[in-house]
């Protein structure tokens, strides 16, 4: 088993859902997440259905990362 000495960098950008989707949206939070130098972007939403990635659903690692970071401490 190989352990990573330097964890992969996560780029998390909070987006105003009203600007990105529209004034009447019911989305409470919207984030764009990118890992390392990977070009793939995960759009993570929080709405009445909970947290989920637009492409990969609620089990996407980006959802866990954003929901954990957004949790009040």
Beta strands, then each sheet from edge to edge (+ up, - down):
strand 1: 10-15
strand 2: 29-35
strand 3: 42-47
strand 4: 50-53
sheet 1: 1+ 2- 3+ 4-
end
